[in-house]
Amino acid sequence: MPTLICVYNAKGGLISALGDMVHKIVSPATYPCSLCALTYGAVSMRGEWRRFLGGTGLPTLFLYRDEFRSDLDKRDLPLPAILLGGEAGPPQVLVSAAELDALPDLPALIALVQARLAGVSR
């Protein structure tokens, strides 16, 4: 079964998370992670996104930039990104950084992911 992999353009860890939270509140237009901005409020994942992910029937993995770079990424993909991991080979890009940056809101992200997953066998 494929796995959805959400890779945030942010560093992992408590101190980084606190800095990100402040950045999103003080200067959201300059926040470098459009995936975070679309799917998270100031402190937690948006309920609509959580429900959508749960309804896909796919396992979901959440990684920060530093975790992804050290464990999975050998291609230096632009981040953030939503990937689809399979049993063999590197994860494939489902939604690119450029696409995420262009999305206006969470419903648009959900619609795009739904459309892309429509052709994926589970």
Rosetta silent file (secondary structure, phi, psi, omega in degrees, C-alpha in Angstrom):
SEQUENCE: MPTLICVYNAKGGLISALGDMVHKIVSPATYPCSLCALTYGAVSMRGEWRRFLGGTGLPTLFLYRDEFRSDLDKRDLPLPAILLGGEAGPPQVLVSAAELDALPDLPALIALVQARLAGVSR
SCORE:     score description
SCORE:     0.000 S_00000001
   1 L     0.000  133.434  178.378    0.000    0.000    0.000 S_00000001
   2 L   -67.045  159.531  178.106    1.399    3.435   -0.866 S_00000001
   3 E  -121.584  131.887  171.368    2.151    5.970    1.854 S_00000001
   4 E   -76.858  131.410  179.034    1.418    9.689    1.706 S_00000001
   5 E  -122.605  112.601  177.938    4.513   11.589    2.810 S_00000001
   6 E   -96.949  117.357 -177.851    4.052   15.226    3.807 S_00000001
   7 E  -113.068  116.799 -178.197    7.415   16.977    3.928 S_00000001
   8 E   -87.870  142.861  175.713    7.470   20.392    5.570 S_00000001
   9 L   -86.180   62.820 -178.626    9.997   23.061    4.640 S_00000001
  10 L  -152.236  156.016  177.350   10.838   23.538    8.307 S_00000001
  11 L   -83.188  148.669  175.708   13.300   22.119   10.790 S_00000001
  12 L   -79.140  165.371  176.230   12.161   19.570   13.356 S_00000001
  13 L   110.430  155.142 -175.549   12.390   20.092   17.098 S_00000001
  14 H   -63.375  -45.723 -177.852   10.654   22.087   19.809 S_00000001
  15 H   -63.551  -42.947  177.558   12.691   25.274   19.452 S_00000001
  16 H   -63.609  -40.839  179.529   12.138   25.353   15.692 S_00000001
  17 H   -61.932  -41.424  178.426    8.413   24.682   16.171 S_00000001
  18 H   -65.052  -42.611  177.072    8.116   27.620   18.572 S_00000001
  19 H   -62.640  -41.026  177.871    9.959   29.890   16.146 S_00000001
  20 H   -62.877  -41.638 -179.345    7.717   28.735   13.294 S_00000001
  21 H   -59.960  -46.544  179.554    4.600   29.396   15.364 S_00000001
  22 H   -64.125  -43.999 -179.357    5.691   32.974   16.045 S_00000001
  23 H   -59.274  -44.541 -179.585    6.704   33.501   12.407 S_00000001
  24 H   -61.997  -33.671 -178.430    3.289   32.310   11.130 S_00000001
  25 H   -80.058  -45.857 -173.696    1.523   34.743   13.458 S_00000001
  26 H   -77.136  -41.517 -175.031    3.788   37.777   13.051 S_00000001
  27 L  -143.249   68.336 -175.694    4.634   37.529    9.349 S_00000001
  28 H   -61.030  -29.339 -177.979    2.591   34.856    7.561 S_00000001
  29 H   -67.751  -22.799 -178.972    3.405   36.216    4.093 S_00000001
  30 H  -104.006    6.822 -179.845    7.108   35.457    4.573 S_00000001
  31 L   -70.608  128.048 -170.382    6.673   32.012    6.115 S_00000001
  32 L   -81.169    1.054 -177.912    8.693   29.584    3.916 S_00000001
  33 L  -120.292   98.801 -179.931    6.441   26.515    4.203 S_00000001
  34 H   -67.191  -30.106  177.065    3.216   26.752    2.220 S_00000001
  35 H   -64.668  -42.812  176.345    2.247   23.207    3.284 S_00000001
  36 H   -62.346  -46.416 -177.190    2.455   24.267    6.946 S_00000001
  37 H   -61.699  -37.359 -179.074    0.538   27.466    6.235 S_00000001
  38 H   -76.227  -35.482 -168.242   -2.265   25.584    4.453 S_00000001
  39 H  -106.699   -8.750 -178.842   -2.616   22.644    6.844 S_00000001
  40 E  -125.550  145.140  166.429   -1.789   24.057   10.284 S_00000001
  41 L   -83.760 -156.679 -179.012   -3.139   26.805   12.460 S_00000001
  42 L   -63.542  -36.281 -173.598   -0.824   28.495   14.953 S_00000001
  43 L  -129.996  -12.475 -176.746   -0.312   25.352   17.030 S_00000001
  44 L  -148.317  164.329  179.214   -2.061   22.326   15.549 S_00000001
  45 E   -64.677  139.419  177.746   -3.160   20.602   12.365 S_00000001
  46 L   -66.246  136.082 -177.374   -6.421   21.887   10.909 S_00000001
  47 H   -57.808  -38.647 -179.420   -9.285   19.477   11.563 S_00000001
  48 H   -61.551  -40.746  178.955  -10.412   19.496    7.928 S_00000001
  49 H   -69.563  -43.232  178.866   -6.962   18.323    6.786 S_00000001
  50 H   -59.680  -44.619  179.403   -6.748   15.682    9.534 S_00000001
  51 H   -65.530  -41.588  178.326  -10.166   14.293    8.550 S_00000001
  52 H   -59.844  -49.824 -179.262   -9.256   14.292    4.868 S_00000001
  53 H   -59.775  -42.277  178.577   -6.020   12.384    5.471 S_00000001
  54 H   -62.797  -31.709 -178.766   -7.829    9.860    7.661 S_00000001
  55 H   -81.079   -8.857 -179.437  -10.390    9.314    4.922 S_00000001
  56 L   -73.452  -22.325 -176.373   -7.828    8.499    2.225 S_00000001
  57 L    77.206    6.060  179.688   -7.263    5.029    3.634 S_00000001
  58 L  -106.823  143.734  171.230   -3.516    5.521    3.185 S_00000001
  59 L   -64.692  147.444 -178.825   -0.904    5.622    5.913 S_00000001
  60 E  -125.833  135.286  178.994    0.538    9.115    6.264 S_00000001
  61 E  -118.588  132.875  179.069    4.054   10.071    7.277 S_00000001
  62 E  -112.607  125.590 -178.956    4.970   13.605    8.358 S_00000001
  63 E  -131.694  145.915  170.632    8.588   14.696    8.044 S_00000001
  64 E   -89.507  162.580 -176.434   10.501   17.904    8.562 S_00000001
  65 H   -50.276  -47.772 -176.528   13.099   19.029    6.040 S_00000001
  66 H   -67.067  -36.225  177.737   16.072   17.770    8.073 S_00000001
  67 H   -67.502  -43.783 -178.696   14.479   14.344    8.673 S_00000001
  68 H   -65.085  -46.350 -177.935   13.567   13.943    5.005 S_00000001
  69 H   -61.354  -38.650 -176.774   16.958   15.011    3.706 S_00000001
  70 H   -79.855  -28.653 -173.537   18.789   12.559    5.965 S_00000001
  71 H  -101.729  -42.444 -168.866   16.438    9.576    5.484 S_00000001
  72 L  -120.664  -26.797 -169.021   14.687    9.652    2.105 S_00000001
  73 L   -95.599  114.978  173.781   15.861   12.410   -0.209 S_00000001
  74 L  -112.484    4.741 -174.823   18.756   11.763   -2.502 S_00000001
  75 L  -111.099   -5.348 -177.518   17.422   14.133   -5.201 S_00000001
  76 L    57.573   50.590  179.566   17.388   17.471   -3.348 S_00000001
  77 L   -64.320  142.557  172.002   13.699   18.046   -4.108 S_00000001
  78 L   -64.322  139.392 -178.881   12.323   21.543   -3.585 S_00000001
  79 L  -120.477  155.373    6.175   10.251   21.636   -0.402 S_00000001
  80 L   -75.533  168.768  177.974    7.585   21.555    0.862 S_00000001
  81 E  -159.919  155.535  169.947    6.109   18.629   -1.031 S_00000001
  82 E  -114.262  124.805 -174.964    3.583   15.840   -0.735 S_00000001
  83 E  -116.337  164.579  174.960    4.995   12.551   -1.949 S_00000001
  84 E  -123.928  112.230 -179.569    3.691    9.078   -2.552 S_00000001
  85 E   -94.240  141.672  178.264    5.978    6.343   -1.303 S_00000001
  86 L  -120.579 -165.586 -178.604    5.748    2.808   -2.558 S_00000001
  87 L   -76.536  -29.579 -176.546    7.420   -0.482   -1.890 S_00000001
  88 L  -132.737  148.386  176.941   10.301    0.117   -4.288 S_00000001
  89 L    79.048  172.079 -179.470   12.207    3.138   -5.468 S_00000001
  90 L   -72.058  156.108  176.177   12.195    6.673   -4.172 S_00000001
  91 L   -60.188  145.350  179.500    8.919    8.400   -3.267 S_00000001
  92 E   -98.851  146.007 -179.534    7.234   10.126   -6.194 S_00000001
  93 E   -71.731  123.176  174.860    6.068   13.747   -6.099 S_00000001
  94 E   -95.483  -44.731  176.217    2.295   13.971   -5.740 S_00000001
  95 E  -135.680  121.087 -175.403    2.158   17.752   -5.134 S_00000001
  96 L   -81.614  168.377  176.774    5.269   19.845   -5.807 S_00000001
  97 H   -59.898  -43.645 -179.758    6.586   22.864   -3.926 S_00000001
  98 H   -62.314  -40.660  178.703    5.564   25.155   -6.806 S_00000001
  99 H   -66.553  -43.157  178.577    2.036   23.740   -6.788 S_00000001
 100 H   -61.534  -42.678 -179.582    1.747   24.106   -3.010 S_00000001
 101 H   -62.160  -28.719 -176.679    2.993   27.695   -3.200 S_00000001
 102 H   -87.735  -11.951 -176.676    0.289   28.519   -5.779 S_00000001
 103 L   -74.086  136.211 -177.105   -2.663   27.060   -3.849 S_00000001
 104 L   -80.384  -27.266 -174.187   -4.985   29.657   -2.316 S_00000001
 105 L  -164.356  176.073 -177.942   -6.394   27.598    0.547 S_00000001
 106 H   -63.829  -42.433  177.482   -6.890   24.210    2.174 S_00000001
 107 H   -57.694  -35.471  177.552   -9.959   23.194    0.108 S_00000001
 108 H   -66.955  -38.721  177.051   -7.883   23.688   -3.057 S_00000001
 109 H   -64.409  -45.747  179.995   -5.130   21.473   -1.623 S_00000001
 110 H   -60.343  -44.247  179.478   -7.624   18.771   -0.682 S_00000001
 111 H   -61.726  -41.296 -179.976   -9.178   18.863   -4.170 S_00000001
 112 H   -65.915  -45.557  179.942   -5.752   18.565   -5.816 S_00000001
 113 H   -64.419  -41.860  177.396   -4.654   15.644   -3.622 S_00000001
 114 H   -57.748  -45.741 -178.691   -8.009   13.886   -4.194 S_00000001
 115 H   -63.508  -41.759 -178.993   -7.616   14.253   -7.953 S_00000001
 116 H   -70.060  -34.157 -179.642   -4.047   12.958   -7.906 S_00000001
 117 H   -77.624  -15.480 -177.037   -4.939   10.004   -5.675 S_00000001
 118 L   -57.711  -32.321 -178.490   -7.867    9.007   -7.905 S_00000001
 119 L   -95.217    7.344 -176.712   -5.537    7.068  -10.179 S_00000001
 120 L   -94.584  128.381  176.676   -3.524    5.404   -7.412 S_00000001
 121 L   -79.212  140.619 -175.829   -4.168    1.748   -6.658 S_00000001
 122 L  -118.021    0.000    0.000   -4.481    1.003   -2.957 S_00000001
